[in-house]
């Protein structure tokens, strides 16, 4: 077992510790994008090689070596993606990578489509962050509100109803007393039979 990777890890650890969490998230996400682009390029090369082998019936893959990466991001596209990556909170870095890998497996995009898929994942994560921030803000507002203030505000505007008060007239009382009821103030119109003179 080689110890060289351990020595390299020790060389890079001071640099990593001096980075801010936002820089580490940015670097991690961009490294993931580049790695997925290289993997998509390799798979694309293997697919085209397999098609060629099926079409010609001859396998020359043992002669050919895996080509060097040919597709790369333009500087403008890279800066735009870095700008979006910088907005990702460190706690969302892992879920972002997992979602990106899941979509890569599901869609198996071409190399030039990987950056667009990555951007859609970043936008999805930013939307989720925004929604969770709004929920957190609302729960914070509710927890800071004095207890019972909303309940008192809603019940003060309503009239008090006492079931044992004698001044509340009901239709059943009018029927029992055999007196004509006062004009209705209910939601339905009043229907009366015409009275004979």
Residue, then its C-alpha position, 0 to 999 in steps of 0.5 A: x500500500x502506497x503512503x503517497x496519498x497520505x502525504x499529499x493529503x497532509x500537504x493540502x490540509x492547511x490550505x483547506x482549513x484556511x478556506x471559508x465554508x462558502x469557498x469550500x462549498x464552491x470548490x466542492x461543487x465545481x469539482x463534482x461538476x468537472x468529475x461528472x463531465x469527465x464521466x459523461x465524456x467517458x461513457x459517451x466515448x464507450x457508447x460510440x465505441x460499442x456502436x462502432x464495434x457492432x456496426x463493423x464487427x471488429x474490436x479495436x478497443x485494445x489499440x485505442x486509449x481513452x481520449x483526453x477530455x475535449x469538452x470544457x466550460x466556457x469562462x462565462x459559463x463557469x463564472x455564472x455557475x460559480x456565482x450560483x454555487x456561492x449562494x448554496x449554504x454549506x448544509x445543502x452541499x451534500x444534498x446538492x451533490x446527491x441530487x445531481x448524481x441521481x439526475x446524472x444516473x437517470x438522464x445519462x446526458x451528453x457532455x454538453x448537457x451536464x452543465x445545464x443539468x447542474x444549473x437546474x439542480x442548483x436552482x432547485x436547491x436555491x428554491x428549497x433554501x428560500x422556502x425553508x427560510x420563509x418557513x423558518x422566518x414565519x415560525x420565528x415570528x410566531x414564537x416571538x409573538x406574545x402568547x394569546x395575542x392572536x386569540x384575544x384579538x380575534x375574540x374581542x371583535x366577536x359578540x359574547x353569547x351566553x346560552x343562559x341569557x334571557x334576552x336572546x329570543x328564539x323561534x321556539x319561544x315565539x311558537x310556545x307563546x303563540x305570538x307572532x315572531x318579530x321580522x326575521x334577521x336570519x339568512x333565509x327570507x321570511x315566508x308568511x301566509x296571507x292573512x284574511x281580514 
